[in-house]
Amino acid sequence: MLCQFTVKNYKSIRDEVTFDMQAAAISEHEDKVIRDNDGEMFLPVSAIYGPNGGGKSNVLEALNTLAAKVLRPLYATGDNEERIFLQKKLIIEPFAFSEESKNEPTEFEIFFRTEMAEYRYILHVKKDVVVYERLDRVKLDTGRRSALFERDEEIVLKGVFAKLKISDELSATLPLLSYIGITYKKNEVVKDVLEWFEYGIDFLNYGNPIEELRMAISNSEDVKQLMLDMIQEMDLDIVDFRVVEDENDRIDVYTKHKVNGYEAELNLFEESSGTKKLFGLMPFIASSLLTGTTLVIDELDAKIHPVLLRHIIMMFNDMNINKKKAQLIFTSHDLSTMNSEVFRRDEIWFVAKGSAQNSKLYSLVEFKNEKGESVRKDAKFDKQYLEGKYGADPYLRRIIDWGKVNA
């Protein structure tokens, strides 16, 4: 589960911004939050809105870049096609419109939880070189806090990592976390951390066209049933589907239609582009709900009908369905769901650019107008957003009144 992510000096993000999945102390939809075993509360859904070119995709891409920087060395010699994007050269771009920023490192900080612990991982990278790195842990059963390692001018291993040995020739471009993952992959804590990066968070549409081309249709009956439930929400006439994989690992999907009592089967490639997109997306939605992963999707609304978008959001918000503490994070332009019936105020985020082309990120719950007033929980979010009252105007790249955004 993702708790919090902070990034600085990445693409359009010049100043430090923090994306927070911790639930704020507000009174709306109190039953639609994830309550962890220690009583801490987290959000199952967050949506980021803003104009094209405002930088909302860069927030999600920064999160993906951090995960890829950690995982890429682990797959550098692998032949797994599904992870081929992690084997390619990773370029971390600093904010371009400032000479000072161009010569400073990009800074990442992430808090995430597994069943065992909450971790804080910090990584500062200048071009390809790691200039600072740190990993801390809080055990959830005892609340005990401990540092695991710190890498600055020298490397200091602490706590349960104190007895591990590090090569004197560790590459400056290789994250220490990645090195430890390669060298001590059977260590319980190492495995716990890296399994979250590998399986606990999943990204769609980030330099991996194979992900969508392969149409990741699962043969799991649980996943299949959830997919069929979502298809029913779309009021399509598809009543079933089957997956066929030949000896060359080629996957074909066949959809069964029922029209006026007559049944017919089509190859997925004969379906509309919208239906093909659905079948590329729905397995990930269903799998996330069933396994409890954090699913990150850029422009989710571009792939699906607004009715299905609302249905998906409500599934993640329903703790009777979302029993595994899954999270959905996405960017969107769709305003049909931007209302108090669907979202809490802390689940709505905005991104827009300032006068120096730098992106600003802030949530609706922390936004205040020129009078210092917060947005009411029963406000017409979509209407006020269209009127530009939240700073991030949907039709303008730049923020309307920088002074009014005091996030």
C-alpha positions in Angstrom: 0.0 0.0 0.0 1.3 3.4 -1.0 1.3 5.9 1.9 3.0 9.0 0.5 5.3 10.0 -2.4 7.4 13.1 -2.7 9.5 14.3 -5.7 11.6 17.3 -6.4 13.4 18.5 -9.6 11.8 16.1 -12.1 10.7 17.2 -15.5 8.1 20.0 -14.9 8.3 19.6 -11.2 10.8 22.1 -9.9 9.9 22.4 -6.2 9.1 19.6 -3.8 5.6 18.2 -4.2 4.0 15.5 -2.0 1.2 13.1 -3.1 -0.4 11.8 0.1 -2.6 8.7 0.3 -3.1 9.1 4.0 -6.7 9.9 4.8 -7.3 13.4 6.2 -9.3 13.9 9.4 -12.5 14.9 7.6 -16.1 13.8 8.1 -17.2 12.7 4.6 -17.3 9.0 3.5 -15.7 7.8 6.7 -16.6 4.2 5.7 -14.7 4.5 2.4 -11.2 4.4 3.8 -8.7 1.7 4.3 -8.2 1.0 8.0 -4.9 -0.8 8.6 -4.3 -3.2 11.5 -2.6 -0.4 13.6 -5.6 1.9 13.1 -3.9 4.2 10.5 -6.3 5.2 7.7 -5.4 5.4 3.9 -7.2 6.3 0.8 -8.3 3.6 -1.7 -8.6 6.1 -4.6 -7.0 9.3 -5.7 -7.6 11.2 -9.0 -5.4 13.9 -10.4 -7.0 16.6 -12.6 -5.5 19.5 -14.6 -5.0 20.9 -18.0 -3.0 19.1 -20.8 0.6 20.1 -20.4 0.1 21.0 -16.7 2.3 18.2 -15.4 -0.2 15.7 -13.9 1.3 12.8 -15.9 4.7 13.7 -14.6 3.6 13.1 -11.0 2.7 9.5 -11.8 5.7 9.1 -14.1 8.1 10.2 -11.3 6.7 7.4 -9.1 7.2 4.9 -12.0 10.7 6.2 -12.5 11.6 5.5 -8.9 10.3 2.0 -9.1 12.1 1.4 -12.4 15.4 2.8 -11.0 15.2 0.2 -8.2 14.1 -2.8 -10.3 15.9 -2.3 -13.5 19.3 -3.7 -12.3 17.4 -6.8 -11.0 16.2 -7.5 -14.6 19.3 -6.3 -16.4 20.3 -9.8 -17.4 16.8 -11.3 -17.5 14.9 -12.4 -20.6 11.3 -11.9 -19.2 9.4 -10.0 -22.0 7.0 -8.6 -19.5 9.8 -6.7 -17.8 11.7 -5.7 -20.9 11.0 -2.0 -20.3 13.0 -2.3 -17.0 16.1 -3.5 -19.0 16.3 -0.3 -21.1 18.4 2.7 -20.2 16.6 4.9 -17.7 16.9 8.7 -18.1 16.0 10.9 -15.1 15.3 14.4 -16.4 15.6 17.4 -14.0 13.5 20.6 -14.3 14.7 22.2 -17.6 13.8 25.9 -17.2 16.4 26.7 -14.5 20.2 26.5 -14.7 20.3 25.8 -11.0 17.8 22.9 -11.2 19.6 21.4 -14.1 22.7 21.0 -12.0 20.9 19.6 -8.9 19.8 16.0 -8.2 16.3 14.7 -8.6 15.0 13.7 -5.2 12.5 10.9 -4.5 11.0 9.9 -1.1 8.4 7.2 -0.7 6.5 5.7 2.3 4.8 2.3 1.6 3.4 -0.6 3.7 3.6 -4.3 3.4 2.0 -6.8 5.8 5.2 -6.7 7.9 6.2 -3.0 8.1 6.0 0.5 6.9 9.2 1.6 5.0 10.6 5.0 4.0 13.0 5.0 1.1 14.9 8.1 -0.1 16.8 8.3 -3.4 18.6 11.3 -4.8 19.9 10.9 -8.3 22.0 13.3 -10.5 21.8 12.1 -14.0 22.6 8.4 -13.5 24.6 8.8 -10.3 23.1 8.0 -6.9 24.2 10.9 -4.6 22.1 9.9 -1.5 20.1 7.0 -0.4 18.4 5.8 2.8 16.0 3.1 4.0 14.1 3.1 7.3 11.5 0.7 8.7 8.7 0.7 11.3 7.5 -2.8 12.3 3.7 -2.8 12.3 3.3 -5.3 15.1 5.6 -3.6 17.6 5.8 0.0 16.3 9.6 -0.2 16.6 11.4 2.2 14.3 14.9 1.4 12.9 17.2 2.7 10.2 18.4 0.0 7.8 21.0 1.8 5.7 22.2 5.3 4.7 24.4 6.1 1.7 26.0 9.5 1.5 29.8 9.9 1.1 30.0 6.5 2.6 27.7 3.5 3.2 26.5 2.7 6.7 24.4 -0.4 7.2 22.2 -0.5 10.4 19.8 -2.7 12.3 19.0 -6.1 10.6 21.3 -5.0 7.7 24.3 -4.4 9.9 26.0 -7.7 9.2 25.6 -7.6 5.4 28.7 -7.1 3.3 28.9 -4.5 0.5 31.4 -4.5 -2.4 34.0 -1.8 -2.3 33.5 -1.4 -6.0 29.7 -0.7 -5.9 28.8 1.3 -9.0 27.8 4.9 -8.4 24.9 4.5 -10.7 23.5 1.4 -8.9 21.1 2.0 -6.0 22.2 0.3 -2.9 18.7 -1.2 -2.5 19.1 -2.9 -5.9 22.6 -4.2 -5.0 21.3 -5.7 -1.7 18.3 -7.1 -3.6 20.6 -8.9 -6.0 23.1 -10.1 -3.4 20.8 -10.9 -0.5 17.5 -11.7 -2.2 16.7 -14.4 0.3 16.9 -12.0 3.3 13.4 -11.6 4.7 13.4 -7.8 4.9 15.1 -7.3 1.5 12.5 -9.6 0.0 9.7 -7.7 1.7 10.9 -4.4 0.3 11.6 -5.4 -3.3 8.5 -7.5 -3.6 6.5 -4.4 -3.0 8.3 -2.5 -5.7 7.8 -5.5 -8.1 4.3 -6.7 -7.2 2.8 -4.3 -4.8 2.5 -1.4 -7.3 1.6 -1.7 -10.9 1.8 0.9 -13.7 0.0 1.1 -17.0 1.2 3.0 -20.1 4.8 3.8 -19.1 7.1 2.9 -21.9 5.8 -0.6 -22.1 3.7 -1.2 -25.2 3.9 -4.9 -24.8 1.8 -4.6 -21.6 -1.2 -3.6 -23.7 -0.5 -5.5 -26.8 -0.4 -8.8 -25.1 -3.9 -8.2 -23.7 -3.2 -9.6 -20.2 -6.4 -11.6 -20.0 -6.3 -13.9 -16.9 -7.7 -17.4 -16.8 -8.4 -16.9 -13.1 -12.1 -17.5 -12.5 -12.2 -14.7 -9.8 -10.6 -12.2 -12.2 -12.9 -13.3 -15.0 -16.0 -12.9 -13.0 -15.1 -9.4 -11.9 -14.4 -8.5 -15.5 -17.8 -9.8 -16.6 -19.4 -7.8 -13.8 -17.7 -4.7 -15.2 -18.8 -5.5 -18.7 -22.4 -5.7 -17.5 -22.1 -2.2 -16.2 -21.3 -1.1 -19.7 -24.5 -2.8 -20.9 -22.6 -4.6 -23.6 -24.0 -7.8 -25.0 -20.9 -9.8 -24.1 -21.9 -12.6 -21.8 -18.6 -14.6 -21.7 -15.1 -14.8 -23.1 -12.4 -17.3 -23.4 -8.6 -17.2 -23.7 -6.6 -19.4 -26.1 -2.8 -19.6 -25.9 -1.0 -21.5 -28.7 2.4 -23.3 -28.6 4.1 -20.0 -29.6 2.7 -18.2 -26.6 0.4 -16.2 -28.8 -2.8 -15.2 -27.0 -6.2 -15.0 -28.7 -9.3 -13.8 -26.9 -12.8 -14.8 -28.0 -15.9 -12.9 -26.8 -19.3 -14.5 -26.7 -22.2 -12.2 -27.6 -25.9 -12.9 -27.0 -28.4 -10.8 -29.1 -32.1 -11.6 -29.0 -31.4 -15.1 -27.8 -28.8 -15.8 -30.5 -25.2 -16.4 -29.5 -22.1 -15.7 -31.6 -18.4 -15.6 -30.9 -15.9 -13.0 -32.1 -12.1 -12.7 -32.0 -11.2 -9.7 -29.8 -9.5 -8.1 -32.8 -12.9 -8.0 -34.6 -14.3 -5.9 -31.7 -14.4 -2.1 -31.5 -11.3 -0.2 -30.4 -13.2 0.6 -27.2 -13.9 -3.0 -26.3 -10.3 -3.9 -27.0 -9.2 -1.2 -24.6 -11.5 -2.5 -22.0 -10.0 -6.0 -22.3 -6.5 -4.5 -22.0 -7.5 -2.6 -18.8 -10.0 -4.7 -16.9 -7.7 -7.6 -15.9 -5.5 -5.1 -14.1 -8.4 -3.6 -12.3 -9.8 -7.0 -11.3 -6.4 -8.3 -10.3 -5.6 -5.2 -8.1 -8.9 -5.6 -6.2 -8.3 -9.3 -5.7 -4.6 -9.1 -4.6 -4.5 -5.7 -3.0 -2.0 -3.9 -5.2 -1.6 -0.1 -5.9 -2.6 0.4 -9.5 -1.4 3.6 -11.3 -3.1 4.6 -14.6 -2.5 7.7 -16.7 -5.7 9.1 -18.3 -8.0 6.3 -17.1 -11.0 8.1 -18.5 -9.6 8.0 -22.0 -9.9 4.2 -22.0 -13.4 3.6 -20.6 -17.0 5.0 -20.5 -17.9 7.3 -17.6 -20.4 4.8 -16.3 -17.7 2.2 -16.0 -15.2 4.7 -14.5 -17.7 5.5 -11.7 -18.3 1.8 -11.2 -14.6 1.1 -10.9 -14.1 3.9 -8.4 -17.0 2.8 -6.3 -15.6 -0.8 -6.2 -12.3 0.4 -4.8 -14.2 2.6 -2.3 -16.4 -0.3 -1.2 -14.6 -2.1 1.6 -16.9 -5.1 1.3 -15.4 -5.5 -2.3 -12.0 -4.1 -1.7 -11.0 -6.5 1.1 -7.3 -6.6 0.2 -6.6 -2.9 0.6 -6.1 -2.2 -3.1 -5.6 1.4 -4.3 -6.3 3.1 -7.6 -4.4 6.3 -8.6 -5.2 7.9 -11.9 -5.2 11.1 -13.9 -8.4 12.2 -15.5 -10.3 14.9 -17.4 -13.7 13.4 -16.8 -15.9 15.6 -14.6 -18.9 13.3 -14.3 -17.3 11.6 -11.3 -15.9 14.8 -9.7 -18.5 15.2 -7.0 -19.1 14.6 -3.3 -21.0 11.4 -4.0 -18.0 9.7 -5.5 -15.0 11.3 -3.8 -13.8 12.6 -0.5 -12.0 16.0 -0.8 -8.6 14.4 0.0 -9.0 12.1 -3.0 -9.2 14.9 -5.5 -5.8 16.4 -6.6 -4.9 19.2 -9.0 -1.8 20.0 -11.0 -1.1 23.2 -12.9 1.9 25.3 -13.9 3.2 28.5 -12.4 4.7 31.4 -14.2 8.1 29.7 -14.4 6.6 26.6 -16.1 6.9 24.6 -12.8 4.1 22.2 -11.8 2.3 22.6 -8.6 0.4 19.7 -6.9 -2.3 20.2 -4.3 -5.4 18.4 -3.0 -8.9 19.8 -2.8 -9.0 19.3 1.0 -6.0 21.7 1.5 -7.1 24.3 -1.0 -8.2 27.7 0.4 -9.7 30.7 -1.4 -8.6 34.3 -1.2 -10.5 34.6 2.1 -8.7 31.6 3.6 -11.9 29.5 3.4 -11.7 25.8 2.7 -13.9 24.0 0.1 -17.1 22.8 1.6 -17.6 19.0 1.5 -21.0 19.5 -0.2 -19.7 22.0 -2.8 -20.2 21.4 -6.6 -16.7 20.3 -7.2 -17.0 20.0 -11.0 -18.8 23.3 -11.4 -16.2 25.2 -9.3 -13.4 23.5 -11.1 -14.7 24.6 -14.5 -15.0 28.1 -13.2 -11.3 28.1 -12.3 -12.0 28.4 -8.5 -9.4 25.8 -7.6 -6.5 27.3 -9.5 -6.0 24.5 -12.0 -8.2 25.6 -14.9 -9.0 22.7 -17.2 -8.6 24.8 -20.3 -5.5 26.8 -19.4 -2.0 25.3 -19.0 -1.0 27.8 -16.3 -2.5 28.2 -12.9 -5.1 31.1 -12.9 -4.0 32.9 -9.7 -0.8 31.5 -8.2 -1.4 33.5 -5.0 -4.6 31.7 -4.2 -3.0 28.2 -4.2 -1.6 27.9 -0.7 -1.1 24.1 -0.5 
